Amino acid sequence: MDQAIQIVGALLILVAFAGAQAGRMVPHSRLYLVLNLVGSVILTFLAAVESQYGFLLLEAVWALVSAWGLAQVMRRRAPTAAH
């Protein structure tokens, strides 16, 4: 079961990456950042459970950067969305 969840997490990140590379997704869009955040949180959790510290570091930082980017996008768009 962990392998299936791990594949889902990786696919979320890869869909965002492939979408950006194909020009179908903007790296600063909410969708791109949410896919990266959710995928990396899944992989961070699994890395922690398995004590895979290098992978844990990579995915935790990936999640933090994605969350920060998403917060920046949400702050910039919030006033426009309210009107």
ABEGO torsion letter per residue (X at the ends): XAAAAAAAAAAAAAAAAAAAAAGABBAABAAAAAAAAAAAAAAAAAAAAAGBAAAAAAAAAAAAAAAAAAAAAAAAAAAAAAX
